[in-house]
Amino acid sequence: MDELALRAEAAALHRALFGREAPEDIARRYVDAHAHALTRVTPEERDWMARSLGSDLEALEIALRGRSPGHVLSRKMRLLAYLCEASPDYYELFVNEEPRRWGALLSLAGHAIRTRLKALKGRLLLKVRGL
């Protein structure tokens, strides 16, 4: 894939995972890592990704995770998450150093409900859009 397409992909995936634009260094590292970590992306998978970029990628990934864990979307999201996890700018998103038992339980419950709703939306998107 060309660099512009990969940068657009990194931006869309980052918005889906973190709700904001991808910083330049993350987009650059995604492009660099893609050539090494995702060497088995087929033309069909590239087309699928191109068609999916305007959809709710998080919902699609959750719906696909159970039935097809090696799907191209899951592989690409994992790659981006690994790159972000290794960046100090994302430390607070991945590590909680504050003891807050009740806040954590409420947050976990909220995210469990959100995940179920996203899974339903993802299944619907797969069906309606034919992805």
N, C-alpha and C positions, 0 to 999 in steps of 0.2 A: 504494500500500500504506500501511497505517497505521503509525505510529511504533513501536508495540509489536511488530508482526510483523517490521519491519525490524531492530529491536534484537535480537530472538530469532535472526534470520537472521545478523546480524553476530556474535553470540556463537557460533553453531554453526560458521560459516565460520572464525572466529578459532581455535576449539578444533581444527579440522581442520588448519589451517595451522601453528599455533604451539604446540598442546598445552596451552593455558591459557585462562582466561577473558579476554574482551576488556576492556581498560580503558574506563572511562566516556567518555573523550575520543575514543577510536577508534570506539566504538559511535555516539556523537553525530555524528562526522564522516562515518561510513558512511551514516547516515540522511540527512544533508544532501547528500552527494555523490550518493546514489542518485537523487535527484530530477533531477539535472543530467546525470549520466553514463549512467544506465540508463533512458532515457525510452521505449525501445521494448520493454519487457517486456510480453508478451501475457498474457491471463488463463490460457492453457494453461501458459505458462512459470511463472507464479505458483503454479499448482496443482502442477506438477512439483516445484518447490522445496519447497513445503509437505510433499509426500509424502516427499521425500528427506532432510529434516532429521535424521531418526533414523538414517540410514545413514552409512557411512563416506564422507564427502564428498570426501576426498582421493582415495580409490580411484576413485570415480565420475568425478571431474574428470580424472584421468589416463587413464581408459578413454575418455572422451569427447573429450579434447583432439585426438587424431589424426583421428577420424572426423567431428567437428563442432566445430571451433575457435571458432565463434561461439555455442556453446551458452550458455544463460543461466547455468549454474553456472560455466563458465569466465570469463564476463564479470564475474560477481559476485566470484569469487575474485581476479581481477586487480585489481578496484577496491579490495578490502580490502588486498591486498598493496601497492598503490601508496600507500595512506594510511599503512600501517605503515612503509613504506620512508622516507617523508618525516618520520617522527617520530624524535627523538633517542633515545628509549627502545629502539628497535629497531636502532640503528646496528651493534652488535656481531653481530647476526644476519645482516646484509647485507654487512658489510665486515670483512675479515680483515686486520689490520695486522701480524700476527706471521708471520715466515717459518718455515714448518714443512712442508717438502717431503714427507716420508714420512707425516706425520700427515694432510696434505691428500690424498695419494694413497689412503691407506687409507680415509679418510672418503668420498672420491669413489666408491671401489669398493663400499663398504657401501651408500651411497645409490643406486648403480646397481642393485644387487641388490634393495634395498627397493622401488625404483620399479617394477621388473619384477613383483614380487610384488603390489604395489598395483594395477598394471594388470590382472593376472589376476583379482584380487578384484573390481575394478570391473566388469570384463566379466561376471563371474558375478552380481554384484548387479543389473546391468542386465537380465540374462536372467531370473533368479529372481524379482525383484520387479517385473518388467515396467516398469521406469523407462525 
